[in-house]
């Protein structure tokens, strides 16, 4: 999977699709941002900067301040693949984010999405 084209895509170019997916189901941009901050440890200001400066997915995850250790509790299928079985670390992080946005769009409670005990 090394060199997969999504790695070079800017997070800011995909982000509006996350928002659209959430809003179509009555969820909000703030909830999407909360999920991304929970997953990566970026502050809202840092997140906004990464979204506007063209940061690609590979850099976005490599430079994340504090990847949430609870992200390993994220399981299930996204794009036909079990997230917990994805070997390549960057792809796994991207799919974790996809899975969380999916859960948001499916109406799951934020406490469950954020794996709050």
Buried (B, 14 or more C-beta within 10 A) or exposed (E): EEEBEBBEBBBBEBBEEBBEBBBEEEBEBEBBBBBBBBBBBBEEEBBEEBBEEEBBBBBBBEEBEEBBEEBEEBEEEBEEEEBBEBEEEBBBBBBBBBBBBBBBBEEBEBEEBBBEE
